[in-house]
């Protein structure tokens, strides 16, 4: 299944190692990210820096919170504020352990604005929507290139489980994306990672450094693009 090949590639997961200075949690519509960040905080005592303002995913986050009946105010608030409230009210994370960056609206700004807040080399564990985890890592590599000694670890909160009409964290878990939206998202992500004139690499928009995409991933992308050409969008759209 080409969707599974792309999903596994995009949901980058590195070995966490023994020490983490800060957990950088990106705002998104994936509520599972909050639970994973909270568990890592309790396991490591690392502080949590949440990065996320109001962007393309904000209304999807509002919908997810409402659908799951969580007692947190939404209504177009910055994603980092919603995640902070979930951490402190639902997962026993002390408010003093949470820092918020609420101006970023995309992966590049997540990285750039986090860099403004991190002034000393550190080990940062990055948690993002799994469809965007690999691009987020590349964005942080670009933004933190001027801070030698910084170690970046990606930890996608889940490997997407792909059902017949929706995608979730597993067969008995609530829907995160419709299958149609998920396909559109992963196709767009591979487009952005491509180092071509329309991609985000140095040959295109130059938002990230060159990413070597494995041949099986390119094959899966081509298969999915041929099967669903209506889901192909310009990378900036």
N, C-alpha and C positions, 0 to 999 in steps of 0.2 A: 504494500500500500504506500504510494508516494507521500501521502499526508503524514504517515508515521515517520518516514525517513526525514522529512523536513522538520517535523516537530522535535524529534530527538536531537537533531543537529542544532537547532536554534536554542533549545533549552540547555544551554551550557552549564555543566556541573563539574567543578574542580574539587579535588581533595582539600578539605578545609584546613588541615594541619592542626597544630596544638595551640596556636595563639591567634587571637583576633583582637585588634584594638577597637574597631568600630564596625557595626553592622550598618550598611547603607541600604535603606529600604526605599525603593522607588515607588511613587504613587502609581496606581493602575486600577483596573476593575477586577483584579484577581485577589479576592479576599483571603485566599489561602496563603498569600505572601505574609500577611500579618501574623497568622498563627506560627508560621515557620520562623519569622524574625523573633517572635516572643520566646519560642522554645530555645532558639540559639542564644538569646540574651540570658535566659535562666541557666543554660548550660555553661556559658562562658563569662558571664557578668560584663560583657562588652556593652558599651553604650550603643544606642540606636539613633542614627541620623536619618530622618525621613525627608526625601526630596520629592516635591511635587506640588505644582500650583493647580491652575484650572486649564485643562487641555482637552484633547480629543477623547480621552477616556473618562472624563469626569461624569458625564451623564450616564455612562455605562456603570460606573461605580455606584452612583446614586441608585440606579435600578437594582443592582446586585444587593446592596444593603437593604433596600426596601423589600425585595423579594424574599430575603432570608429572615426578615422580621427582626433585624438587629436594632437595639435601642440607641441609635446614634443619629444625630441631626445630619441631614445631607443638604439638598436644595442648592447645589452649585457651589458649595464650599470648596476650598483648596483640598486636593486629594490628601496632602500630608496632614491636614487637620483631622480629616475623617479617620485616617489610619492611626493618628496619635490617640484619638478618643477610643478607638477599638483596643489599642494596646493597653491603655491605662484602665479601662472599665471592664474589659472582657478577658484580659490575659495577665492581669496582675503585674504589669510592668510599671515601676514607679515613674511618675512624671519627671523626676530629676534625671532619669536615665535616658530621656528622649529629647532630641534636638530637632527642630523643624526648619526646613528650607522650603518656602511656599511660593516662589516666583517662577520656577522652571515649568516649561510647557512641553518639553520634548527630551529625548535621550541626551542630545548634545548639551542642553542646558542643565539637565540633571548632573552631568559630569562637571561642566564648567563651574556651576554655582557651588557644587560640593567642594571643588578645588579651592574656592575662596574661603571655605570654612576649615579646611585641613591644611595647616601650615607646617607641620612636621611629618617626616616620613612615618608611615604607619601601615599596618596590615588591615586592609579593608575587605570585608565580605559583602559582596553586592547581591541584592535580591531584587529581581525584576519580574514582570510578566514573562512567562517562559517563552513566548513568541518573540520577545525583544531582548532576551538575556544576552545573546551573543553580540548584538549590535551595541548594547549598553556597555559591555566589557570593552569593546573596541573604542567607544567614545571616552571611557575613563582612561584607557591607555594613552589616548591623545592628550587629554587634559592634564594628566599627572606625569607626563614625560619630563616636565621641568622640576620634578621633586624626586630625585634619585633616592632609592631605598624604600620607596613605597611598593607594597606587595598587594596585588589585586587578586581576589578569589571570587569566582562566580559561583553562585548557588541558586539555580532556578528552583522555585518553591515546589514544583511538581513537573513530572513528565506527562504531557497531555494524553489522556485516554480518549480515543476516538470511537464514538458510537455511531449508530446508523443515521442519526439526525442531530446529535449534539456532541460537544466535547467537554470533558470534565476532568477531575482529579482521579476518577475511577468509576467503575460500573455502578456503584451504589452511592455516588456523590452528586451533589446538585450541579446543574448545567452552569458552565462558565461562558461558553460561546455556542451559538448555533453552528452547525457544520459549515454552512455557507459562509458565515462571517470568519470562521477559523481559516477556511481555505484562502479567503481573500487576504487575511492578515499574514499568513505564512508565505504566500506568494509575494506580497509586498516586501516582506523582510528580506527574502533572498534577492530580490531586485535591488534593494538598498545596499546589501553587502557586496554585490558585484562591483568590481573595479572597472567600470565602463563609463562612457560619457553621461549615462543617465543614472548611474549609481552614486553612492556616497563616498567611494574611495578617491585616491589622488587623481585618477583619470576623469573623475566626474566632479561632484560638488566639493570634494576634499574635506568632508566632515570627519572622516576616520582614515586610519592608515590602511594599506592593502591587506585584504583578508583572503587567504587561500581557501577557496571552497572546494571540498573533495568532489571528485568526479561523480560518485554515486548520488550526491546531493544535487548536483547540476542535472543529472539524468532524471531524478525524481521531480525536480522543478519543471523540467521540460514536459514530462508526462502530465503533470497536473495542469500546466498552462495550456496544453493542447486540449485536454479534457474540459477545461473551464475557461475559455478565452474571455468570457464576459467579466471575469474577476480580475483581469490584468488592468492595473491602473498605473499612470505615471508615478514614479517614486515620491514626488513631492505632493501628490494629491491626497 
